[in-house]
Amino acid sequence: MCSTPTPAGRHWDGSPRSTRRPRPLRVDGTSPSRLLRAGQSGRCSQCGNRTVLHQRADQRPIALHPTELATVHVPEPCRWHLASGIAYPHGDGSPWCAIPHAVLCPRRTPLCRTGPYLKEIRRQLAVRTRRLTDTGAFTPASAPTSSPVDDAGNRTRPVVQMLRCRYLAEHPVEQLRCVAQTRHRARCPHPLLTPTAPAGTWRLLPTGARRGQRTLPAVLMAVYDLGHLPYSEQLRWRTQRCPKHAATCGTADLALTEWQPFDPLPHVPHTRLSHPETGHLRSR
């Protein structure tokens, strides 16, 4: 008795074998966010639990809990909902909502009043943090030492002026990397400041104040000014892309841009100010 070989493309019982081809990730042209969701899952630096980064309407990032929770168990100030990849700080009327990880992080103080349901989730995350720490899979992050730090613990961050606006950068100008995705589905390693592209100019400009804020002392601060560069070059810096990916329209972003709109009152301690009498730069 000879066995009948199984035909190609079928299981041993003769049922058809379905093969799934890997589908490349693409961003819809009408989406307000050019960010790929595949590269935005990470772990909290304080507790080690998984988080998911989303952009807010003001283009600032927020770390959310990876799973949605029932709206009845989440206080109204802590409810978030997602629309087209953008996170909004209120509910959308559905029975489920997203919640910031800072509310559930066992190493932080809750931002709002939590009930028994959220306390149980915090307890479970605390147990997971203890397990990760005991096994050596997680070590709490220490304070960053790559940038100068003053006596108060404030890290010096550069202020960049472009497109008639000022932004506070997360890293020094020389360390800002491109956020575009490469062909190997990794983040581009090229910096923004390249020898082949025109560079900005460091200038001493007044700190200024927003409308409705109290005026600050007449102190100058160091600003990396890009205002004299062409519009296309300033837009390249604002989108945080290297010259190669700035010329490619179809490439999606794999990371959030590291710009924060500059606000004089809370951000002045991070900047480099000049002495009002001598004019020499000093760190706050």
Buried (B, 14 or more C-beta within 10 A) or exposed (E): EEEEEEEEEEEEEEEEEEEEEEEEEEBEEEEEBBBBEEBBEEBBBBBBBBBBBBBEEEBEBBBBBEEBBEBEBBBEEBBBBBEEBBBBEEBBEEEBBBBBBBBBBBBBEBEBEBEEEBEEBBEEBBEBBBEBBEEEEBEEEEEEEEBEBEEEEBBBBBBBBBEEEBBBBBBBBEBBBBBBBBEEEEBBEBEBBEEEBEBBEEEBEEBEEEEEEEEEEEBBBBBBBBBEBEEEBBBBBBBBBBBBBBEEEEBBBBBBBBBBEBEBEEBBBBBBBBEEEEEEBEBB
